[in-house]
Amino acid sequence: MNDEADIEQPLSEGSLADGMRTIADFVRTLPRKPGVYRMIAASGEVLYVGKARSLRSRVAAYTQPTRLATRLMRMVSATRTMEFAVTDSEAEALLLENNLIKRFRPRFNVLLRDDKSFPYIVIRRDTEWPQLAKHRGTREPSNEYFGPFASATAVNRTLYALQRAFPLRSCSDGVFSTRTRPCLQYQIKRCTAPCVGRIDKPEYDRIVDEVRDFLGGRNREVQQALSQRMEQASGNLEFEQAAVLRDRIKALAHIQSHQSISLHTIDEADIFAAHAEGGQVCVQVFFLRAGQNLGNRAYFPSHAKELDEAAVLSAFIGQFYESRPAPKLVLTSHDVAEAELLESALALSAGHKVEIRNPKRGDQKDALDQAVTNAREALARRMAERGTQRQLLEGVARVFGLDAAPERVEVYDNSHIQGAAAIGAMIVAGPDGFIKNSYRKFNIKTEGAAGDDFAMMREVMSRRFGRALKENPERDEEHWPDLVLIDGGQGQLEATRQVLAELGLEDIATVGIAKGPDRDAGRERFFAPGRPPFSLEPRDPVLYFLQRLRDEAHRFAIGTHRTRRAAGITRSVLDEVPGIGAGRKRALLHHFGSARAVAVATLDDIKAVPGISDALARKIHDHFRGGH
């Protein structure tokens, strides 16, 4: 199913003959049954995961050099052992293969990058007054979910319009329960203020039913019903109510006008459109639900340069649905390999029949052509951006005297307020831009280090590179930086260099970047070992690029610090009492008004709080009195 990706990276020493002997030894004992195999290097790295209808026949093919492409010879040469799993069917083998590819990310497989969960819109039914909100993560059976949406931007745009059309509450339960007067959302007509009784329950429930019908695909019926109510209100001279209904109808029309691809004849489908150029493939994924387009997202999977769109699509789709159910219909721009097997595997995972279709005519073909155009334009933008990024990295190499353009730049910054909630932050950038799934935060733990920028930097560097050395002492994996950029001057740079010297990593290039006089951006000074501080020309593109890297590290550090500080502020002495969860904590605070009042309350007063048993009341009382 998955074709091997030709990733040009050094592999362990070994000959093709050695690898073939290793594989041949396993072939003798393999069954002629479906299953999954893993090829593993001497270091323990999983090189490739594959599935087979017959394990013996498939694995034996790797012992025939005349049938192996160059990239396969490299893979076989590096193979020192193998692992196998037998399955009941080839479809189950395909599901297991995709699961293991996601887990191990082998360098010789086609790899789906940026595999994040998708947001949904939820109507919360687990409350008296249902809430309309964005949702990610586990879904509760009592609530209703609509999606998935391709991105947070797509779901936010839809929610914004829905709140104009269906003014349901969007606030949390905590905010809702404490309101004493309508909030701003009511003033701008995006909520009906059920929190203070500005709408009765039947009317509110009618709006809930309308939004459910609209998101469920009955948008025409909803619009017709609103139009009839508007005409009726106007006929009764209720012009204010008619105006409200008119605005809601306009909001619904606004949602539908933003759908570049729409197939009203299809209730549920995902569109996969691929375009290849310059050895790269872009896959555009569109989500169609209830006849509406819920947005699209571009993917750039890692793969061998010689693979075409059909081969990449085949591997991509299997991995895409590894952790999410497929819809009943999947439209593809190319005929994917082993389509029937892929349909069986997706149906097994989703619990319903799945059809993979490559339409040749009609509105589905038109929609796919438009999606391919999106893929072509996204790939062109990426190649242009990558070219610019590569030129900037070459400029960085020139400025700092590096041997070559850095493939991985790590930028570090610290954040604290008078030593409180001190954190260190690391961001990563490369030829494709910021690598956000590699960002890291470090809660400062060393006693006395918080507030001391040099000590904080020493701790961050010790933890980052000490762990990296422990996990990969050979330094032959891709997560080692070619350049370390420190937000700070000579002192921070020296702290970094000391740690790297102690770890035997003096060959890693390090540079400090500090703002100029009066912290004036544009007059930055750079500090590098063995040369005096220097500055770049104010309009140098490399300077702008380095500023952008530094600013991203600063943004990430500040955001992380604020999150930690906010968590500390919201902590209460009640959190230290065993058996006190969020609900009981809320009940105590509502009853007494503050944690301090709980601490000085009598045992009888605590027993009077709803939901607090006599035993728990005794535990709370003794906790604050030091009793046993």
Long-range contacts (C-beta under 8 A, 24 or more apart in sequence): 1-50, 1-51, 1-94, 1-97, 1-314, 1-315, 1-318, 1-337, 1-338, 1-341, 1-342, 2-49, 2-50, 2-51, 2-97, 2-101, 2-109, 2-110, 2-314, 2-315, 2-318, 3-110, 3-303, 3-304, 3-307, 3-311, 3-315, 4-48, 4-71, 4-72, 4-75, 4-108, 4-109, 4-304, 5-71, 5-107, 5-108, 5-109, 5-110, 5-111, 5-302, 5-303, 5-304, 5-307, 6-70, 6-71, 6-74, 6-108, 6-304, 6-305, 6-306, 7-107, 7-108, 7-302, 9-107, 9-478, 10-476, 11-41, 11-47, 11-74, 11-77, 11-78, 12-41, 12-42, 12-43, 12-78, 12-80, 14-42, 14-77, 14-78, 14-79, 14-80, 15-77, 16-65, 16-73, 16-76, 16-77, 18-77, 19-76, 19-77, 19-78, 19-79, 19-80, 20-62, 20-63, 20-65, 20-76, 22-79, 22-80, 22-81, 22-82, 23-59, 23-62, 23-63, 23-76, 23-79, 23-82, 24-60, 24-63, 26-59, 26-82, 26-84, 27-56, 27-59, 27-60, 27-63, 30-55, 30-56, 30-59, 30-84, 31-55, 31-56, 31-86, 32-56, 32-57, 33-86, 33-87, 34-86, 34-87, 34-88, 34-89, 34-90, 34-92, 34-93, 35-84, 35-85, 35-86, 35-87, 35-93, 36-84, 36-85, 36-87, 36-93, 36-96, 36-97, 36-100, 37-82, 37-83, 37-84, 38-82, 38-83, 38-84, 38-100, 38-104, 38-106, 39-75, 39-76, 39-78, 39-79, 39-82, 39-106, 39-108, 40-79, 40-80, 40-81, 40-82, 40-83, 41-78, 41-79, 41-80, 42-78, 42-80, 43-474, 43-476, 45-107, 46-100, 46-104, 46-106, 47-75, 47-78, 47-79, 47-106, 47-107, 47-108, 48-75, 48-106, 48-108, 48-109, 49-97, 49-100, 49-101, 49-104, 49-106, 49-109, 50-97, 51-90, 51-93, 51-94, 51-96, 51-97, 52-90, 52-93, 53-90, 53-93, 55-84, 55-86, 71-108, 71-304, 75-108, 89-344, 90-341, 90-344, 91-341, 91-344, 91-345, 91-348, 92-345, 92-348, 94-318, 94-341, 94-342, 94-345, 95-322, 95-345, 95-348, 95-349, 97-318, 98-318, 98-319, 98-321, 98-322, 99-322, 101-319, 101-322, 102-319, 102-322, 102-323, 109-315, 110-301, 110-302, 110-303, 110-304, 110-307, 110-311, 110-312, 110-315, 110-316, 110-319, 111-301, 111-302, 111-303, 111-319, 112-299, 112-301, 112-316, 112-319, 112-320, 113-299, 113-300, 113-301, 113-302, 114-299, 114-437, 115-319, 115-320, 115-323, 117-323, 117-324, 118-147, 118-148, 118-149, 118-150, 118-151, 118-287, 118-324, 119-147, 119-148, 119-149, 119-151, 119-152, 119-155, 120-145, 120-146, 120-147, 120-148, 120-149, 120-155, 121-145, 121-146, 121-147, 121-149, 121-155, 121-158, 121-159, 121-162, 121-215, 122-146, 123-168, 123-208, 123-211, 123-212, 127-173, 128-201, 129-169, 129-176, 129-194, 129-195, 129-201, 129-204, 130-168, 130-208, 131-168, 131-169, 131-170, 131-171, 131-172, 131-173, 131-176, 132-159, 132-162, 132-163, 132-166, 132-168, 132-169, 132-170, 132-211, 133-159, 133-170, 134-159, 144-212, 146-215, 146-216, 146-289, 146-290, 147-287, 147-289, 147-294, 148-287, 148-294, 148-324, 149-287, 149-294, 149-295, 150-285, 150-286, 150-287, 150-294, 150-295, 150-296, 150-297, 151-295, 151-297, 153-295, 154-294, 154-295, 155-294, 155-295, 157-258, 158-255, 158-294, 161-251, 161-252, 161-254, 161-255, 162-211, 162-214, 162-251, 162-255, 163-190, 163-191, 164-189, 164-190, 164-247, 164-248, 164-251, 164-254, 165-211, 165-214, 165-248, 165-249, 165-251, 165-252, 165-255, 166-207, 166-208, 166-210, 166-211, 166-214, 166-248, 167-191, 167-192, 167-207, 168-192, 168-204, 168-207, 168-208, 168-211, 169-194, 169-195, 171-195, 174-586, 189-244, 189-247, 214-252, 215-290, 216-290, 217-267, 217-289, 217-290, 217-291, 217-292, 219-252, 219-256, 219-290, 219-291, 219-292, 222-252, 223-249, 223-252, 223-253, 226-252, 255-292, 256-292, 259-292, 259-293, 260-293, 260-370, 261-286, 261-288, 261-293, 261-296, 261-367, 261-370, 261-371, 262-288, 262-291, 262-292, 262-293, 262-367, 263-288, 263-291, 263-363, 263-364, 263-367, 264-291, 265-291, 265-363, 266-291, 266-329, 266-364, 267-291, 267-328, 268-327, 268-328, 268-329, 269-327, 269-328, 269-329, 269-330, 269-331, 270-326, 270-327, 270-329, 270-330, 270-331, 271-296, 271-331, 271-332, 271-367, 271-368, 271-371, 272-313, 272-316, 272-317, 272-320, 272-330, 272-331, 272-332, 272-333, 273-332, 273-333, 273-368, 273-371, 273-372, 273-374, 273-375, 274-309, 274-310, 274-312, 274-313, 274-316, 274-333, 274-334, 274-372, 274-375, 275-309, 275-372, 275-375, 275-376, 275-379, 276-308, 276-309, 276-312, 277-376, 277-379, 277-380, 277-383, 278-383, 279-305, 279-306, 280-379, 280-382, 280-383, 281-307, 281-309, 281-312, 281-379, 282-375, 282-376, 282-378, 282-379, 282-382, 283-312, 283-313, 283-316, 283-375, 284-371, 284-372, 284-374, 284-375, 284-378, 285-320, 286-367, 286-371, 289-327, 296-371, 296-374, 298-374, 298-375, 298-378, 298-382, 300-379, 300-382, 300-432, 308-334, 309-333, 309-334, 310-334, 310-335, 310-336, 310-337, 311-337, 314-338, 314-342, 317-342, 317-356, 318-342, 318-345, 321-346, 321-349, 321-350, 325-349, 325-350, 325-351, 326-350, 326-354, 327-354, 328-352, 328-353, 328-354, 328-355, 329-354, 329-355, 329-357, 330-354, 330-355, 330-356, 330-357, 331-357, 331-358, 331-359, 331-364, 331-367, 331-368, 332-356, 332-357, 332-358, 332-368, 333-358, 333-368, 333-371, 333-372, 333-375, 334-358, 382-432, 385-433, 386-431, 386-432, 389-431, 389-432, 389-433, 390-431, 392-541, 392-542, 392-545, 393-430, 393-431, 395-540, 395-541, 395-542, 395-545, 396-483, 396-542, 396-545, 396-546, 398-542, 399-526, 399-536, 399-542, 400-483, 400-509, 400-511, 400-526, 400-528, 401-528, 402-482, 402-483, 402-509, 404-482, 405-431, 406-430, 406-481, 406-482, 406-483, 406-509, 407-431, 407-478, 407-482, 408-435, 408-478, 408-479, 408-480, 408-481, 408-482, 408-483, 409-481, 409-482, 409-483, 409-484, 409-485, 409-549, 410-481, 410-483, 410-484, 410-485, 411-484, 411-485, 411-486, 411-487, 411-549, 411-550, 411-552, 411-553, 412-457, 412-460, 412-461, 412-484, 412-485, 412-486, 412-487, 412-496, 412-553, 413-487, 413-550, 413-553, 413-554, 413-556, 413-557, 414-444, 414-453, 414-456, 414-457, 414-460, 414-487, 414-557, 415-557, 415-558, 415-560, 415-561, 416-444, 416-450, 416-451, 416-456, 416-561, 417-561, 417-565, 418-451, 419-450, 419-451, 420-450, 420-565, 420-568, 421-561, 421-564, 421-565, 421-568, 422-449, 422-450, 422-451, 422-456, 422-561, 423-557, 423-560, 423-561, 423-564, 424-456, 424-457, 424-459, 424-460, 424-557, 425-553, 425-556, 425-557, 425-560, 426-460, 426-464, 426-553, 427-549, 427-552, 427-553, 427-556, 428-481, 429-549, 429-552, 434-552, 438-479, 439-556, 440-464, 441-556, 441-560, 443-564, 453-488, 453-491, 453-492, 454-491, 454-492, 454-494, 454-495, 455-495, 457-486, 457-488, 457-492, 457-495, 457-496, 458-495, 458-496, 458-498, 458-499, 461-495, 461-496, 461-499, 461-500, 462-499, 462-503, 465-499, 465-500, 465-503, 465-505, 466-503, 469-503, 469-505, 480-508, 481-508, 482-508, 482-509, 483-508, 483-509, 483-510, 483-511, 484-508, 484-509, 484-510, 484-511, 485-510, 485-511, 485-512, 485-513, 485-546, 485-549, 485-550, 485-553, 486-510, 486-511, 486-512, 486-513, 487-512, 487-513, 487-514, 487-550, 487-553, 487-554, 488-512, 488-513, 488-514, 489-514, 489-525, 489-527, 489-533, 490-527, 490-533, 493-527, 493-528, 493-529, 497-529, 513-546, 513-550, 521-547, 522-547, 524-550, 573-599, 573-624, 574-598, 576-623, 577-619, 577-620, 577-623, 578-619, 579-616, 579-619, 580-616, 580-620, 583-611, 584-611, 584-612, 584-616, 587-611, 587-612, 588-612, 588-620, 598-624, 599-624, 600-624
